[in-house]
Amino acid sequence: MNSNQHNKTSLFLMELIIAILFFAVSSTICVRLFVSAHLLSQESIGINNSVLWVQNLAEVFNGKKGNLRDIADFYSESSVILVSFEENPEIGTLVMFFDEDWEIIELPLSDGAPEGAKYELLLTVSQLPASEVYSDCGGSTTEYKGNALKGDIYILNFPGDEIIAEAPSLSDPLLIMSRSVDYYIGDMEAETDGP
């Protein structure tokens, strides 16, 4: 009789251990799903805000006719770094920083990374021959002469140690989004295909 009761107790304990193990595995899976969902949500918020800022900057670029100094003046002077490649005001790089809530961060007076920066926006503007910028418009009957301003917009996760002032490669793991914009500043001559 005693051994029969011992077997029932052992069986009950085994069932209890299996049930606890099942719930432990289930709770671990649930926690991992919640963490994954949170990370996907944060990534989605970053991508959505990146799209908004890239579109915003592209519209300002076209509205200011590609002039980098005018674009910098459009935003608060305390939140923009300008790095000029040449003496030309249209050529150079504009750098802005955002916190985790995508609010523009005012830059410190000294060199170095701003406190609390989570994202970095770069606008690199270069002046190129218009025929090179519009080379993909092969079906057009318009011949582009002169130059065009080409802007490359990049939004990156900010690593937190130093300011990135050069255009990143498209395979850079910090890159969230990129887009190119252009503004034609030369003369256009239409070719006619008539007699």
Backbone as CSV, one residue per row, in Angstrom:
resi,resn,N_x,N_y,N_z,CA_x,CA_y,CA_z,C_x,C_y,C_z
1,MET,0.811,-1.184,0.000,0.000,0.000,0.000,0.860,1.256,0.000
2,ASN,1.931,1.215,0.770,2.825,2.345,0.868,3.537,2.599,-0.456
3,SER,3.936,1.532,-1.144,4.624,1.690,-2.432,3.672,2.211,-3.498
4,ASN,2.381,1.845,-3.440,1.391,2.334,-4.395,1.193,3.844,-4.218
5,GLN,1.150,4.283,-2.970,0.988,5.709,-2.708,2.252,6.461,-3.120
6,HIS,3.422,5.858,-2.959,4.686,6.460,-3.361,4.728,6.632,-4.878
7,ASN,4.229,5.639,-5.628,4.187,5.731,-7.092,3.250,6.856,-7.554
8,LYS,2.088,7.003,-6.864,1.159,8.069,-7.230,1.772,9.440,-6.956
9,THR,2.507,9.560,-5.853,3.153,10.833,-5.517,4.248,11.155,-6.528
10,SER,5.017,10.156,-6.907,6.071,10.356,-7.898,5.481,10.762,-9.238
11,LEU,4.404,10.121,-9.639,3.744,10.453,-10.899,3.199,11.883,-10.856
12,PHE,2.615,12.259,-9.717,2.084,13.617,-9.575,3.214,14.646,-9.663
13,LEU,4.359,14.368,-9.015,5.497,15.276,-9.062,6.059,15.384,-10.472
14,MET,6.116,14.274,-11.192,6.593,14.296,-12.592,5.672,15.155,-13.455
15,GLU,4.367,14.989,-13.288,3.414,15.790,-14.051,3.567,17.271,-13.705
16,LEU,3.782,17.568,-12.429,3.950,18.943,-11.989,5.225,19.548,-12.579
17,ILE,6.313,18.792,-12.593,7.577,19.264,-13.169,7.420,19.508,-14.668
18,ILE,6.744,18.611,-15.376,6.512,18.781,-16.817,5.649,20.013,-17.077
19,ALA,4.621,20.231,-16.271,3.754,21.406,-16.427,4.545,22.692,-16.185
20,ILE,5.379,22.703,-15.132,6.197,23.894,-14.849,7.182,24.133,-15.982
21,LEU,7.803,23.090,-16.507,8.726,23.212,-17.630,8.010,23.765,-18.865
22,PHE,6.819,23.267,-19.124,6.032,23.745,-20.262,5.731,25.245,-20.120
23,PHE,5.296,25.665,-18.931,4.996,27.086,-18.709,6.256,27.949,-18.779
24,ALA,7.397,27.429,-18.317,8.649,28.182,-18.394,9.058,28.400,-19.852
25,VAL,8.964,27.338,-20.668,9.292,27.460,-22.084,8.313,28.413,-22.771
26,SER,7.022,28.284,-22.453,6.007,29.165,-23.057,6.244,30.623,-22.685
27,SER,6.568,30.884,-21.418,6.804,32.270,-21.006,8.068,32.832,-21.650
28,THR,9.087,32.006,-21.828,10.305,32.452,-22.507,9.997,32.841,-23.948
29,ILE,9.214,32.029,-24.634,8.829,32.333,-26.017,8.007,33.621,-26.067
30,CYS,7.081,33.790,-25.137,6.254,35.008,-25.104,7.108,36.248,-24.868
31,VAL,8.061,36.179,-23.946,8.936,37.322,-23.678,9.748,37.663,-24.921
32,ARG,10.269,36.653,-25.588,11.035,36.899,-26.820,10.158,37.539,-27.888
33,LEU,8.905,37.110,-28.004,7.992,37.712,-28.981,7.721,39.173,-28.642
34,PHE,7.513,39.483,-27.355,7.280,40.871,-26.959,8.507,41.740,-27.235
35,VAL,9.685,41.229,-26.941,10.912,41.983,-27.211,11.076,42.201,-28.709
36,SER,10.840,41.168,-29.511,10.933,41.310,-30.973,9.924,42.316,-31.499
37,ALA,8.718,42.276,-30.970,7.684,43.226,-31.398,8.090,44.651,-31.033
38,HIS,8.666,44.840,-29.870,9.118,46.174,-29.465,10.234,46.670,-30.378
39,LEU,11.197,45.803,-30.682,12.296,46.199,-31.565,11.796,46.527,-32.962
40,LEU,10.860,45.727,-33.476,10.278,46.025,-34.794,9.516,47.347,-34.771
41,SER,8.834,47.616,-33.695,8.106,48.878,-33.560,9.073,50.055,-33.563
42,GLN,10.165,49.957,-32.819,11.165,51.022,-32.783,11.793,51.216,-34.161
43,GLU,12.102,50.131,-34.854,12.679,50.213,-36.193,11.692,50.859,-37.158
44,SER,10.434,50.500,-37.044,9.388,51.074,-37.894,9.236,52.567,-37.645
45,ILE,9.273,52.988,-36.400,9.203,54.411,-36.069,10.398,55.147,-36.674
46,GLY,11.582,54.548,-36.583,12.782,55.153,-37.168,12.669,55.300,-38.676
47,ILE,12.163,54.278,-39.340,12.016,54.337,-40.795,10.971,55.377,-41.187
48,ASN,9.849,55.421,-40.486,8.804,56.403,-40.795,9.314,57.835,-40.628
49,ASN,10.000,58.097,-39.526,10.543,59.436,-39.316,11.647,59.764,-40.312
50,SER,12.427,58.759,-40.705,13.453,58.970,-41.725,12.817,59.384,-43.046
51,VAL,11.738,58.711,-43.420,11.032,59.058,-44.659,10.547,60.506,-44.596
52,LEU,9.978,60.895,-43.472,9.481,62.265,-43.324,10.604,63.299,-43.430
53,TRP,11.725,63.042,-42.772,12.827,64.006,-42.815,13.504,64.045,-44.174
54,VAL,13.641,62.895,-44.827,14.234,62.881,-46.168,13.342,63.645,-47.130
55,GLN,12.025,63.427,-47.063,11.093,64.151,-47.923,11.131,65.649,-47.610
56,ASN,11.170,65.999,-46.339,11.245,67.396,-45.923,12.480,68.059,-46.513
57,LEU,13.632,67.426,-46.351,14.882,68.014,-46.838,14.912,68.074,-48.359
58,ALA,14.341,67.083,-49.042,14.287,67.105,-50.510,13.447,68.285,-50.987
59,GLU,12.338,68.564,-50.314,11.503,69.698,-50.701,12.196,71.025,-50.420
60,VAL,12.895,71.123,-49.295,13.648,72.340,-48.992,14.767,72.517,-50.009
61,PHE,15.428,71.428,-50.398,16.493,71.478,-51.404,15.965,72.076,-52.702
62,ASN,14.819,71.600,-53.164,14.246,72.120,-54.404,13.740,73.548,-54.222
63,GLY,13.142,73.852,-53.072,12.639,75.198,-52.814,13.745,76.234,-52.721
64,LYS,14.886,75.847,-52.202,16.024,76.761,-52.066,16.979,76.640,-53.250
65,LYS,16.547,75.983,-54.298,17.307,75.829,-55.554,18.680,75.214,-55.329
66,GLY,18.759,74.324,-54.363,19.990,73.583,-54.115,21.070,74.343,-53.373
67,ASN,20.817,75.593,-52.982,21.821,76.397,-52.297,21.957,75.934,-50.851
68,LEU,23.105,75.380,-50.533,23.333,74.763,-49.227,23.235,75.770,-48.084
69,ARG,23.731,76.978,-48.279,23.664,77.999,-47.230,22.209,78.416,-46.964
70,ASP,21.406,78.521,-48.026,19.993,78.851,-47.842,19.256,77.725,-47.129
71,ILE,19.620,76.490,-47.434,19.007,75.337,-46.759,19.369,75.370,-45.274
72,ALA,20.638,75.660,-44.964,21.076,75.738,-43.567,20.358,76.870,-42.838
73,ASP,20.130,77.989,-43.527,19.415,79.113,-42.914,17.955,78.766,-42.653
74,PHE,17.398,77.862,-43.427,16.005,77.452,-43.240,15.818,76.768,-41.889
75,TYR,16.816,76.001,-41.491,16.794,75.335,-40.187,17.521,76.223,-39.186
76,SER,17.349,75.961,-37.943,18.003,76.745,-36.903,19.515,76.663,-37.056
77,GLU,20.182,77.818,-37.003,21.633,77.834,-37.175,22.342,77.025,-36.089
78,SER,21.735,76.914,-34.928,22.378,76.201,-33.836,22.256,74.688,-33.975
79,SER,21.542,74.225,-35.018,21.375,72.783,-35.163,21.999,72.241,-36.443
80,VAL,22.748,73.075,-37.165,23.298,72.668,-38.462,24.802,72.872,-38.480
81,ILE,25.503,71.886,-38.994,26.939,72.018,-39.255,27.101,72.076,-40.770
82,LEU,27.857,73.049,-41.257,28.158,73.128,-42.684,29.630,72.832,-42.889
83,VAL,29.923,71.923,-43.791,31.291,71.603,-44.171,31.392,71.923,-45.657
84,SER,32.167,72.942,-46.024,32.257,73.342,-47.428,33.417,72.635,-48.108
85,PHE,33.134,72.134,-49.309,34.180,71.518,-50.113,34.944,72.589,-50.881
86,GLU,34.264,73.661,-51.226,34.841,74.741,-52.019,34.315,76.049,-51.455
87,GLU,34.711,77.151,-52.075,34.209,78.458,-51.663,32.783,78.684,-52.148
88,ASN,32.318,77.861,-53.068,30.975,77.980,-53.623,29.946,77.653,-52.535
89,PRO,28.927,78.514,-52.309,27.964,78.250,-51.235,27.075,77.041,-51.491
90,GLU,27.030,76.564,-52.733,26.178,75.418,-53.038,26.856,74.080,-52.763
91,ILE,28.158,74.095,-52.549,28.912,72.846,-52.468,29.307,72.569,-51.021
92,GLY,29.033,71.368,-50.535,29.427,71.005,-49.181,28.495,69.987,-48.569
93,THR,28.529,69.908,-47.249,27.718,68.952,-46.511,27.018,69.654,-45.359
94,LEU,25.754,69.342,-45.187,24.966,69.826,-44.065,24.749,68.639,-43.133
95,VAL,24.958,68.846,-41.839,24.814,67.766,-40.852,23.844,68.229,-39.763
96,MET,22.885,67.368,-39.444,21.928,67.630,-38.360,21.827,66.385,-37.494
97,PHE,21.449,66.579,-36.228,21.308,65.467,-35.298,19.914,65.481,-34.674
98,PHE,19.436,64.284,-34.332,18.125,64.117,-33.710,18.261,63.233,-32.479
99,ASP,17.381,63.473,-31.505,17.356,62.602,-30.333,16.465,61.393,-30.632
100,GLU,16.220,60.570,-29.642,15.448,59.332,-29.876,13.985,59.609,-30.236
101,ASP,13.491,60.837,-29.942,12.125,61.213,-30.298,12.068,62.006,-31.600
102,TRP,13.178,62.050,-32.334,13.298,62.742,-33.613,13.118,64.250,-33.480
103,GLU,13.526,64.798,-32.348,13.589,66.247,-32.169,15.003,66.687,-32.545
104,ILE,15.105,67.834,-33.242,16.420,68.344,-33.641,17.199,68.729,-32.383
105,ILE,18.467,68.336,-32.360,19.345,68.644,-31.225,20.176,69.875,-31.572
106,GLU,20.223,70.822,-30.643,21.113,71.959,-30.823,22.533,71.483,-30.584
107,LEU,23.425,71.961,-31.419,24.801,71.487,-31.366,25.587,72.190,-30.267
108,PRO,26.546,71.491,-29.667,27.382,72.124,-28.642,28.319,73.148,-29.280
109,LEU,28.819,74.068,-28.464,29.719,75.096,-28.977,31.073,74.518,-29.360
110,SER,31.519,73.487,-28.686,32.803,72.876,-29.006,32.608,71.762,-30.028
111,ASP,33.705,71.365,-30.625,33.634,70.255,-31.582,33.308,68.963,-30.847
112,GLY,32.708,68.064,-31.555,32.376,66.778,-30.964,30.911,66.462,-31.129
113,ALA,30.570,65.271,-30.734,29.196,64.793,-30.898,28.280,65.440,-29.882
114,PRO,27.067,65.791,-30.306,26.120,66.374,-29.355,25.617,65.334,-28.360
115,GLU,25.270,65.812,-27.200,24.771,64.956,-26.126,23.383,64.424,-26.484
116,GLY,23.163,63.135,-26.360,21.850,62.539,-26.578,21.476,62.297,-28.033
117,ALA,22.422,62.414,-28.942,22.117,62.200,-30.365,21.898,60.718,-30.647
118,LYS,20.831,60.419,-31.349,20.504,59.029,-31.713,20.575,58.832,-33.222
119,TYR,20.254,59.897,-33.990,20.246,59.820,-35.451,21.007,61.010,-36.028
120,GLU,21.616,60.784,-37.192,22.349,61.832,-37.893,21.828,61.937,-39.315
121,LEU,21.629,63.174,-39.780,21.192,63.425,-41.142,22.318,64.141,-41.878
122,LEU,22.646,63.658,-43.078,23.652,64.289,-43.926,23.007,64.698,-45.240
123,LEU,23.322,65.886,-45.718,22.982,66.315,-47.071,24.282,66.725,-47.721
124,THR,24.742,65.952,-48.691,25.968,66.246,-49.403,25.600,66.796,-50.775
125,VAL,26.050,68.012,-51.078,25.715,68.663,-52.337,26.980,68.806,-53.172
126,SER,26.895,68.408,-54.426,28.005,68.572,-55.360,27.475,69.139,-56.669
127,GLN,28.340,69.852,-57.376,27.974,70.423,-58.663,28.601,69.559,-59.745
128,LEU,27.765,69.055,-60.656,28.209,68.137,-61.707,27.680,68.618,-63.049
129,PRO,28.284,68.154,-64.146,27.709,68.465,-65.455,26.286,67.899,-65.546
130,ALA,25.378,68.695,-66.085,23.976,68.278,-66.161,23.817,67.010,-66.989
131,SER,24.627,66.844,-68.015,24.524,65.638,-68.841,24.838,64.388,-68.031
132,GLU,25.697,64.506,-67.027,26.017,63.370,-66.159,24.887,63.090,-65.169
133,VAL,24.325,64.142,-64.594,23.258,63.980,-63.600,22.015,63.402,-64.252
134,TYR,21.721,63.842,-65.487,20.501,63.409,-66.174,20.772,62.377,-67.259
135,SER,21.822,61.606,-67.093,22.172,60.604,-68.106,21.127,59.503,-68.208
136,ASP,20.330,59.291,-67.179,19.300,58.258,-67.220,18.045,58.729,-67.950
137,CYS,18.030,59.959,-68.420,16.885,60.500,-69.176,17.168,60.365,-70.669
138,GLY,17.548,59.190,-71.105,17.965,58.950,-72.488,16.869,59.137,-73.514
139,GLY,15.613,58.946,-73.143,14.527,59.059,-74.107,14.115,60.492,-74.368
140,SER,14.669,61.434,-73.612,14.282,62.827,-73.747,14.907,63.451,-74.986
141,THR,14.194,64.383,-75.592,14.747,65.095,-76.756,15.409,66.392,-76.318
142,THR,15.581,66.582,-75.022,16.218,67.782,-74.501,17.676,67.485,-74.212
143,GLU,18.548,68.377,-74.686,19.967,68.225,-74.408,20.310,69.146,-73.240
144,TYR,20.881,68.579,-72.200,21.197,69.355,-71.016,22.600,69.926,-71.141
145,LYS,22.689,71.228,-71.031,23.982,71.901,-71.048,24.160,72.580,-69.708
146,GLY,25.363,72.850,-69.347,25.623,73.506,-68.066,25.753,72.494,-66.948
147,ASN,25.362,72.913,-65.761,25.564,72.095,-64.567,24.262,71.852,-63.821
148,ALA,24.333,70.919,-62.903,23.223,70.641,-61.999,23.803,70.411,-60.611
149,LEU,23.016,70.750,-59.603,23.400,70.466,-58.225,22.780,69.140,-57.832
150,LYS,23.598,68.229,-57.363,23.115,66.908,-56.960,23.262,66.797,-55.447
151,GLY,22.151,66.525,-54.801,22.170,66.353,-53.352,21.919,64.904,-52.984
152,ASP,22.710,64.401,-52.085,22.522,63.050,-51.555,22.170,63.176,-50.081
153,ILE,21.006,62.641,-49.710,20.519,62.727,-48.337,20.678,61.356,-47.693
154,TYR,21.267,61.334,-46.505,21.467,60.094,-45.762,20.972,60.285,-44.333
155,ILE,20.301,59.283,-43.808,19.958,59.264,-42.390,20.561,57.995,-41.803
156,LEU,21.308,58.194,-40.715,22.038,57.087,-40.098,21.709,56.992,-38.618
157,ASN,21.850,55.794,-38.091,21.879,55.625,-36.640,23.199,56.212,-36.185
158,PHE,23.161,57.094,-35.216,24.387,57.757,-34.781,25.137,56.863,-33.811
159,PRO,26.407,56.530,-34.126,27.159,55.629,-33.247,27.517,56.248,-31.909
160,GLY,27.470,57.583,-31.805,27.681,58.227,-30.529,29.100,58.629,-30.214
161,ASP,30.056,58.290,-31.061,31.418,58.651,-30.720,31.927,59.847,-31.518
162,GLU,31.728,59.863,-32.826,32.199,61.000,-33.613,31.237,61.296,-34.760
163,ILE,31.276,62.533,-35.212,30.390,62.995,-36.275,30.821,62.388,-37.596
164,ILE,29.858,61.872,-38.342,30.118,61.331,-39.673,29.834,62.458,-40.663
165,ALA,30.855,62.928,-41.391,30.672,64.042,-42.318,30.877,63.616,-43.761
166,GLU,31.102,62.339,-43.991,31.278,61.832,-45.352,30.101,60.937,-45.705
167,ALA,29.793,60.899,-46.996,28.693,60.055,-47.459,29.013,58.585,-47.166
168,PRO,28.114,57.881,-46.501,28.361,56.462,-46.208,28.086,55.603,-47.444
169,SER,28.603,54.397,-47.421,28.283,53.469,-48.507,26.867,52.939,-48.285
170,LEU,26.244,52.488,-49.345,24.875,51.997,-49.240,24.773,50.693,-48.458
171,SER,25.905,50.043,-48.212,25.906,48.808,-47.433,26.267,49.059,-45.962
172,ASP,26.425,50.316,-45.588,26.766,50.663,-44.213,25.640,50.224,-43.278
173,PRO,25.950,49.466,-42.223,24.886,48.992,-41.323,24.218,50.116,-40.526
174,LEU,24.849,51.286,-40.431,24.255,52.412,-39.717,23.225,53.159,-40.565
175,LEU,23.258,52.953,-41.878,22.383,53.689,-42.795,20.941,53.211,-42.665
176,ILE,20.020,54.159,-42.422,18.595,53.850,-42.356,17.947,54.106,-43.703
177,MET,18.282,55.271,-44.307,17.629,55.659,-45.550,18.528,56.610,-46.323
178,SER,18.404,56.568,-47.651,19.130,57.517,-48.490,18.259,57.894,-49.685
179,ARG,18.544,59.075,-50.233,17.812,59.551,-51.407,18.659,60.591,-52.112
180,SER,18.555,60.631,-53.424,19.233,61.648,-54.216,18.216,62.638,-54.753
181,VAL,18.607,63.907,-54.776,17.790,64.970,-55.349,18.695,65.802,-56.251
182,ASP,18.099,66.557,-57.156,18.911,67.390,-58.035,18.170,68.668,-58.373
183,TYR,18.964,69.669,-58.792,18.395,70.936,-59.232,19.223,71.403,-60.418
184,TYR,18.561,71.622,-61.540,19.237,72.018,-62.770,19.541,73.511,-62.743
185,ILE,20.809,73.876,-62.954,21.193,75.288,-62.934,21.768,75.760,-64.265
186,GLY,21.762,74.890,-65.292,22.322,75.262,-66.588,21.244,75.659,-67.578
187,ASP,21.630,75.769,-68.834,20.716,76.110,-69.919,20.231,74.840,-70.592
188,MET,18.982,74.837,-71.019,18.437,73.705,-71.760,18.209,74.137,-73.199
189,GLU,18.597,73.283,-74.141,18.317,73.522,-75.540,17.530,72.349,-76.060
190,ALA,16.390,72.613,-76.598,15.554,71.525,-77.131,16.014,71.200,-78.538
191,GLU,16.198,69.933,-78.797,16.509,69.472,-80.150,15.206,69.201,-80.873
192,THR,15.152,69.542,-82.094,13.957,69.236,-82.874,14.298,68.154,-83.879
193,ASP,13.379,67.244,-84.048,13.601,66.137,-84.981,12.912,66.391,-86.314
194,GLY,12.629,67.627,-86.639,11.917,67.947,-87.886,12.862,68.213,-89.034
195,PRO,12.311,68.482,-90.265,13.161,68.761,-91.441,13.784,70.120,-91.389
